[in-house]
Amino acid sequence: MNTFDAVLFDLDGTLVVDEQGLEEIHAGVFDRVDVDPFFDPADMRAVDFHSLPEVDATGDRAFYEAVYRAVIETVGGDPSLAPRLAAANAEVVDHTAVSLREGAASALAAAADDGSVGLVTNGRRETQTTKLDAVGIRDAFAVELYCHPEGDAPGKPSPEPVQRAAAALDTTPERVLLVGNSLHDDVGGARAAGAASAWVPRDDATDDPDPTPDYRLGSLAELASVL
């Protein structure tokens, strides 16, 4: 008997990784607005995205405008620059500049051999499907949920994405494993829905993860060992 009926994967940072560095994007953004950089990429990384006001369906640009406003408020600067910075960000970021994370192909194959496979990703459909096409895994999933305020479901860690994916795969959250790199979104979302979680950290590994995942994987290639 299989341990799980279905495996759900997060996308960003889990199955795919960005090839564009934040430093490259940062330099390109300020070059386009023709303003000397008055904060660093580290200031962007320090923003708690989950504390930002919820943005609406205007998409990635609205999200980044909120991020830039938060940074400007922290470091000081002209808040009227936030929309210009966000518009420049949309021009600079290349959503095709992604690659499969090491072990992703074997993890997807192991999940498919074990049961149903789904995708539950925060982000807009157009943005995320561009990434799927770029790495050649567009057809790897029996169900896909693109989660944002006006998407298929609210963003993780809301339990709704996992609940809806489980229902679409004709099972229950208790028979689902969610694989992701984010403790807050993926492990938290799985726990809220009553599903199991497999955490695959990248640069944010910690010996005392909170919330605690059911499984901690050193790489995606280890997924087969828990199925």
Order of alpha helices (4+ residues) and beta strands (2+ residues): beta-beta-alpha-alpha-alpha-alpha-beta-alpha-beta-alpha-beta-alpha-beta-alpha-beta-beta
